[in-house]
Amino acid sequence: MRKWLEINDWPIRYKLIAHFLLIGILPAVCLGLLIHYSVDRVLERQTTANTLQLIGKVNRSLEHYAASLQNITYIASGNPDVRRFLDGTEEQEAKVSDRYEIRHFLQTISTLYTEVAGILIVNSDGESISNELYAKEGHRLTLETWYEEAVKRDGIFTIVGRPEGRHVTSHVNYRDDEVISVARAVLDPDSQRVLGVVLIDLKLRVIAEELKNVRLGRNGYLMVIDDEGDPVYVPANLPAVGVSPDWFTGTSGSLFRDTEAGRIQFIYVKSPFTGWTTIGVFPVRESIREMREIQFYIVSFVFLVCLFGITASYYLSRTISRPIGQLISFMHKAESGDLLTRFISERHDEIGMLGRSFNRMLYRINRLITLMEHKERQKREAELRSLQAHIRPHFLYNTLDTIQWMARREGAANAAEVAESLARLFRIGLSGGRDRIPLAEEFEHLESYLKIQKVRYRDKLNYAIRMEPGLEGHTVLKLILQPIVENAIYHGIKERRGPGTIEVDAFVRDGELILRVKDDGAGMDEGRLAEVRQALDRVGRELDPEELMAEAETAAAGGSMDKNRGFGLINVHERLKLTFGGRYGLTIDSVRGEGTTVTIVHPALPPEAPDGSRKEVRA
């Protein structure tokens, strides 16, 4: 899980897909959310603002009608005939004609103001004059609620409300829900005594005509309530929504309420003149339906963008990452050792350029490896021929010196024996130019060498050569034991005090031929042993350019690189690895003051002439 949290560990294909999705889909999603939020807020603000503006216009129209009714009360109360009727100064003989003129005057007003359903003028004695309205028999109009309410207002125009429960009827016989009554008390300007009341019925159809064509959205509508919360106007084809005047505080605003018809949004404006509140009613489900429609378009847009973005990102990432993946697979093949693989493509972009550079690199590596193998084989063959053709000068000198010394001191027999061993040593070493000889001949060559060294070192050098039965005919690389034994004599036995012993064993273990050379000489300390082992490990290993440069500089400066590495050990080790592979070679173990053991791992080649006996030669 942690690996997927590390972006640098992602495959380039996933990085490209993530990149394309981030720059393509994420902005689209964010834009969709922003549009949804913005549209929701903007629609809400615009709906509220437009509704408030519309309600304001409706309120101004209603206030205009109310102002017209107020003016009518002033006009009526200012008429001289009406004035005499109200203050009781009518002349008896002109009373009938005056009241006729009053009715004619009121009829003229009703004609001019079609919204007026009727005008009733009542004096303080309870007498009334009207063009359309008249009092019922047996009821005193000064005791009516509307009359008393107008009197309490001291001449201020008052909207009484619906004419429910009053004892005044109309010739047209309007229903209570078809008119709204207004009234104003007429006062004596000097004494401020109430002279009477002017009552006017307003036709509600005027308000209906004003509001019926006003539509708020699909299902929204306008309604008007008075200050008591009673409906003044509600559309006839829509159910009334129960409201409370306590909901509408202030002159305007917006609120949500749960009603029997569901969750409703109310936008209202209250008229300070009429006291009526005009309310815009919006079912929330309507706004939700409109928002869902907008959401549908937004979601569809985001879905199409995401679909296109995912498809495009997958295609683009595959187009970019696929050739890179192919190039990586070819590199893995080359890394595993298949240097003949080639990147095949007709691309001319950066990937094509990398592929062609990769092919040229493999071609040059192949040429370099072939050249290095040829040079290395030539070098090893030259070293082997040089080793076969030359014997160390000091060894040849010491051997001849020994022969000379023996000839003077002991006679010709021993000198002849040494000379014979030396001749046999040369004969087996040359071997007619062959690189491989039977193990028996390798042991014979080693035995001739040890006999010569035994003559030189006398009792200081002892040796034992043992061979597992049946190994005499096994084929081995020639001259692989003598350099190791030589190292054992010069760096082990010679450096110790007292006599020393060299043991050489040959046996088969796990299908491989093991040659072991062990001495009880001076041995090596840990530092020197580490240097020798490091030199052996470098054989067959590809060196870094810096290591090659350092080694070349050491050799050019006349350093002791070969000396430090041990030329005999390194030569045998290199020949075994070069001939048979990396699993073969030699290992070395040593303890200071106890001796050194060198183990050679050689392939067990089929024997040529096993004799079934264990050969052991001791001195």
Long-range contacts (C-beta under 8 A, 24 or more apart in sequence): 11-321, 12-320, 12-321, 12-324, 13-317, 13-318, 13-320, 13-321, 13-325, 14-317, 16-313, 16-316, 16-317, 16-320, 16-321, 17-313, 17-314, 17-317, 19-313, 20-309, 20-312, 20-313, 20-316, 20-317, 21-309, 21-310, 21-313, 24-305, 24-308, 24-309, 24-312, 24-313, 25-305, 25-306, 25-309, 25-310, 28-301, 28-302, 28-305, 28-306, 28-309, 29-302, 29-306, 32-298, 32-299, 32-301, 32-302, 35-298, 36-294, 36-295, 36-298, 39-291, 39-294, 40-291, 43-287, 43-290, 43-291, 44-287, 47-217, 47-267, 47-282, 47-287, 48-254, 48-267, 51-216, 51-220, 51-267, 51-280, 51-282, 52-252, 52-267, 52-269, 54-214, 54-216, 54-222, 54-280, 55-222, 55-252, 55-267, 55-268, 55-269, 55-278, 55-279, 55-280, 56-269, 58-210, 58-211, 58-214, 58-222, 58-278, 59-269, 59-271, 59-274, 59-276, 59-278, 61-210, 62-207, 62-210, 62-224, 62-271, 62-274, 62-276, 62-278, 63-271, 63-273, 63-274, 65-115, 65-202, 65-206, 65-207, 66-157, 66-159, 66-182, 66-273, 66-274, 67-273, 68-113, 68-115, 69-116, 69-157, 69-182, 69-200, 69-202, 70-157, 70-182, 70-184, 72-109, 72-113, 72-116, 72-119, 72-198, 72-200, 73-157, 73-182, 73-183, 73-184, 73-198, 73-200, 75-109, 76-105, 76-106, 76-109, 76-119, 76-121, 76-198, 77-184, 77-186, 77-198, 79-105, 81-105, 82-121, 82-129, 85-121, 85-123, 85-127, 85-129, 85-196, 86-121, 86-123, 86-124, 86-186, 86-195, 86-196, 87-123, 87-188, 87-195, 88-123, 88-125, 99-129, 102-129, 103-129, 103-130, 103-131, 106-130, 106-131, 107-131, 114-203, 114-206, 115-202, 115-203, 115-206, 116-200, 116-201, 116-202, 116-203, 117-170, 117-172, 117-174, 117-178, 117-179, 117-201, 117-202, 117-203, 118-170, 118-172, 118-200, 118-201, 119-198, 119-199, 119-200, 119-201, 120-168, 120-198, 120-199, 120-200, 121-196, 121-197, 121-198, 121-199, 122-147, 122-196, 122-197, 122-199, 123-195, 123-196, 124-193, 124-194, 124-195, 124-196, 132-170, 132-171, 132-172, 132-201, 133-168, 133-169, 133-170, 133-199, 133-201, 134-168, 134-169, 134-171, 135-167, 135-168, 136-167, 136-168, 136-169, 139-167, 141-167, 141-168, 144-168, 146-181, 146-183, 146-197, 146-199, 147-183, 147-197, 147-199, 149-183, 150-183, 150-184, 150-185, 150-197, 150-199, 151-185, 151-194, 151-197, 153-184, 153-185, 154-185, 154-187, 154-192, 155-184, 155-185, 155-186, 155-187, 156-184, 157-182, 157-184, 158-182, 158-183, 158-184, 159-226, 159-274, 159-275, 159-276, 160-199, 161-226, 161-228, 161-230, 162-230, 163-201, 168-199, 170-201, 174-201, 174-203, 177-204, 178-203, 178-204, 178-205, 179-203, 179-204, 180-204, 180-207, 180-232, 204-232, 204-233, 207-232, 207-233, 208-233, 208-236, 211-235, 216-280, 216-281, 216-282, 217-282, 217-286, 217-287, 217-290, 218-286, 219-282, 219-283, 219-286, 220-280, 220-281, 220-282, 220-283, 220-286, 221-280, 221-281, 222-278, 222-279, 222-280, 222-281, 223-278, 223-279, 223-281, 224-276, 224-277, 224-278, 224-279, 225-276, 225-277, 225-279, 226-275, 226-276, 226-277, 227-275, 227-276, 227-277, 232-276, 241-281, 243-279, 245-277, 248-277, 248-279, 256-284, 323-347, 323-351, 323-352, 323-355, 324-351, 327-351, 327-354, 327-355, 327-358, 330-355, 330-358, 331-358, 334-358, 334-362, 339-365, 339-366, 339-369, 340-366, 376-578, 377-578, 380-574, 380-575, 380-578, 383-571, 384-435, 384-575, 387-479, 387-571, 388-429, 388-430, 388-479, 392-486, 395-486, 398-456, 399-452, 399-456, 402-452, 402-455, 402-456, 406-455, 414-455, 417-451, 417-455, 418-451, 418-452, 418-455, 421-448, 421-449, 421-451, 421-452, 422-448, 422-452, 424-448, 425-449, 425-452, 428-478, 429-478, 429-479, 431-478, 434-478, 435-477, 435-478, 435-579, 436-475, 436-476, 436-477, 436-478, 436-605, 437-475, 437-476, 437-478, 438-472, 438-473, 438-474, 438-475, 438-476, 438-608, 438-609, 439-467, 439-471, 439-472, 439-473, 439-474, 439-475, 439-476, 439-506, 439-513, 440-467, 440-472, 440-473, 440-615, 441-478, 442-476, 442-478, 442-479, 442-480, 442-481, 443-467, 443-481, 443-504, 443-506, 443-615, 443-617, 445-478, 445-479, 445-481, 445-482, 446-481, 446-482, 446-485, 446-504, 447-617, 449-482, 449-485, 449-486, 450-485, 450-502, 450-619, 451-619, 453-489, 454-619, 457-489, 457-493, 457-494, 459-499, 460-493, 460-494, 460-498, 460-499, 460-500, 461-489, 461-493, 461-499, 461-500, 461-502, 462-499, 462-500, 462-501, 462-502, 462-619, 463-501, 463-502, 463-503, 463-504, 463-618, 463-619, 464-501, 464-502, 464-503, 464-504, 464-616, 464-617, 464-618, 464-619, 465-504, 465-615, 465-616, 465-617, 465-618, 466-503, 466-504, 466-505, 466-506, 466-614, 466-615, 466-616, 466-617, 467-505, 467-506, 467-507, 467-614, 467-615, 467-616, 468-506, 468-507, 468-508, 468-614, 469-610, 469-611, 469-612, 469-613, 469-614, 469-615, 470-607, 470-610, 470-611, 470-612, 471-506, 471-507, 471-508, 471-513, 471-607, 471-610, 472-607, 472-608, 472-609, 472-610, 472-611, 472-615, 473-606, 473-607, 473-608, 473-609, 473-610, 474-513, 474-604, 474-605, 474-606, 474-607, 474-608, 475-605, 475-606, 475-608, 476-513, 476-515, 476-602, 476-605, 477-575, 477-576, 477-579, 477-602, 480-515, 480-572, 480-575, 480-576, 480-600, 480-602, 481-515, 481-517, 481-600, 483-567, 483-568, 483-569, 483-571, 483-572, 484-517, 484-568, 484-569, 484-572, 484-586, 484-598, 484-600, 485-517, 486-568, 487-566, 487-568, 487-569, 487-598, 488-517, 488-519, 488-521, 488-596, 488-598, 489-519, 491-521, 491-522, 491-596, 492-519, 492-520, 492-521, 492-522, 492-523, 492-595, 492-596, 493-519, 493-521, 494-521, 495-521, 495-522, 496-520, 496-521, 496-522, 508-604, 511-604, 512-584, 512-601, 512-602, 512-603, 512-604, 513-601, 513-602, 513-603, 513-604, 513-605, 514-599, 514-600, 514-601, 514-602, 515-599, 515-600, 515-602, 516-597, 516-598, 516-599, 516-600, 517-597, 517-598, 517-600, 518-595, 518-596, 518-597, 518-598, 519-595, 519-596, 519-597, 520-594, 520-595, 521-595, 521-596, 522-592, 522-593, 522-595, 523-590, 523-591, 523-592, 523-593, 523-594, 523-595, 523-596, 524-590, 524-592, 524-596, 525-592, 526-592, 529-588, 529-589, 529-590, 531-564, 531-565, 532-565, 532-566, 532-569, 532-588, 533-588, 535-564, 535-565, 535-566, 535-569, 535-570, 536-569, 536-570, 536-573, 536-585, 536-586, 536-587, 536-588, 538-565, 539-570, 539-573, 539-574, 539-577, 539-585, 540-574, 540-577, 540-578, 540-582, 540-585, 569-598, 572-600, 576-600, 576-601, 576-602
